[in-house]
Amino acid sequence: MDYQIILYVIAIAVLFLIVQRNNKSNKNKLYGRKGRNFRENFKEKMKASQEGNNQSEVEN
């Protein structure tokens, strides 16, 4: 009976540490996005995809 309680406490502690590590990783990813401008990136991607489509039409 006492072993089960100890195992539960250890399991909860391990899960807590996993969540903390994942949270830290996610925050680091989001901080990298802070300086980006969605509108500019979207326009650049659209230009690149249209240029790619135009090149494929010329090749065909």
C-alpha positions as CSV (number, residue, x, y, z in Angstrom):
1,M,0.0,0.0,0.0
2,D,2.8,2.4,0.9
3,Y,4.6,1.5,-2.3
4,Q,1.7,2.5,-4.4
5,I,1.6,6.0,-2.9
6,I,5.3,6.4,-3.4
7,L,5.0,5.3,-7.0
8,Y,2.1,7.7,-7.6
9,V,4.1,10.6,-6.2
10,I,7.1,9.7,-8.4
11,A,4.9,9.3,-11.5
12,I,3.3,12.7,-10.9
13,A,6.7,14.3,-10.4
14,V,8.1,12.8,-13.6
15,L,5.0,14.0,-15.6
16,F,5.4,17.5,-14.1
17,L,9.0,17.6,-15.2
18,I,8.0,16.5,-18.7
19,V,5.4,19.2,-19.0
20,Q,7.8,21.8,-17.7
21,R,10.4,20.8,-20.3
22,N,7.9,20.9,-23.1
23,N,6.6,24.3,-22.0
24,K,10.1,25.7,-22.0
25,S,10.7,24.3,-25.5
26,N,7.4,25.8,-26.8
27,K,8.2,29.2,-25.3
28,N,11.6,29.3,-27.1
29,K,9.9,28.5,-30.4
30,L,7.3,31.3,-29.9
31,Y,9.9,33.9,-28.9
32,G,11.6,33.3,-32.3
33,R,8.4,34.3,-34.0
34,K,7.9,37.5,-32.2
35,G,9.8,39.7,-34.6
36,R,8.2,38.3,-37.8
37,N,5.6,40.0,-39.8
38,F,2.9,37.7,-41.1
39,R,1.8,39.9,-43.9
40,E,5.3,40.2,-45.4
41,N,6.0,36.5,-45.0
42,F,2.7,35.7,-46.7
43,K,3.4,38.0,-49.6
44,E,6.9,36.5,-50.1
45,K,5.5,32.9,-50.1
46,M,2.8,33.9,-52.6
47,K,5.4,35.4,-54.9
48,A,7.6,32.3,-54.6
49,S,4.7,29.9,-55.3
50,Q,3.5,32.0,-58.3
51,E,7.1,32.1,-59.7
52,G,7.3,28.3,-59.2
53,N,4.0,27.9,-61.0
54,N,5.1,30.1,-63.9
55,Q,8.3,28.2,-64.3
56,S,6.4,24.9,-64.5
57,E,4.1,26.3,-67.1
58,V,7.0,27.4,-69.2
59,E,8.7,24.0,-69.0
60,N,5.5,22.2,-70.1
